[in-house]
Amino acid sequence: AENLVAIRGSGAVHCAPTNHVFSNNIITATHACLRGLPPGSPGGCNEPAAFSIWCAAGNAFDRNTIRATGQSHGLRISDESDENSFTNNTVWVGDQMAGDAGAVFIAAGNPDKHSPRNNIFRSNVVRSDGALALNLQSPGSGNIFEQNVFWTNTADTANAFNGGANDNRFRYNTFYNAGSAPTIVFDYGNDRTADTFRNNIVASAGSTAVQTGQFAFSRYAGDRNLWWSTNANTLTSANGSLSGWRTASANADDMNSAYSDPLFVNAGGGDFHLQSSSPARGLGDGGNDAGAYQYSGAAPVCTASWICGAWLACVNGNQART
């Protein structure tokens, strides 16, 4: 099968809400099919995924483990799959192909449907052993990514921000590539509202932190991020250092950001908590720590009230316990 689990809504013009709750499940899939071959041909399949969400809105996905090996996406979302919440999940894919594969893949889908909008991704761990952790091929507007870890070990693109993005928010995430490719590729033009990119950690163990393709600073609104690369103080191949990045933005972006080793506890072992002397501490808005994890014992950051385990309400920018 191309998809082990699939949620598919319907709608001749717009997709109707499906309103499912999917929690505390383990999904394990091994795909031996070859992507790129027509469905039905020997060994062929079309965009295989362990979990596929198509034309399905209003669903809640919490505390699931999605594990995919072979040439497969982990979680694939497309075609007006709007207003879903993805919280506290683990998505891990293995020896997938390069190119448009992704542990989490938001796809363009069919031309008669708009790209996924207003989804929330919070407190997830997304891992890829071979290619992209996060592939935003065609997200719609208003998607929120907060307090997630996206990590990979690849010589290809690690995380891709491609065309179609519009007014999406990336806050308090950790992006890490242990391989030789840039950790993030920004590859979109200047025709839409800027995405917000604040309080994140973007670190590369073997290349630049960022690569820019078709990119315009009018599409990017970023600050209080921590950037790091082992490649000789190079944030991007196009702009060089953080200073060069700021200059290219006409001193409009990342003026309060920093470039330094984030001092994770054990990045090689997948522990992206901060050491006590990490430069990410206090770098974020309101003196919070940048990245997915606040330093040990600190309350998580928040921007609105949302339920997360024992944390219930947002009080002065921090979660209050129940």
Buried (B, 14 or more C-beta within 10 A) or exposed (E): EBBBBBBBBEBEEEBBBBEBEBEEBEBEBEBEBBBEEEEEEEEBBEBBBBBBBBBBBBBBBBBBBBBBBBBBBBBBBBBBBBBBBBBBBBBBBBEBBEBBBBBBBBBBBEEEBBBBBBBBBBBBBBBBBBBBBBBBBBBBBBBBBBBBBBBBBBBBBBBBBBBBBBBBBBBBBBBBBBBBBBBBBBBBEEEBBBBBBBBBBBBBBBBBBBBBBEBEBBBBBBBBBBBBBBBEEBBBEBBBBBEBBBEBBEEBBBEEBBBBBBBBBEBEEBEBBBBEEBBBBEBBBEEBBBBBBBBEEEBBBBEEEBEBEEBBBBEEEBBBEE
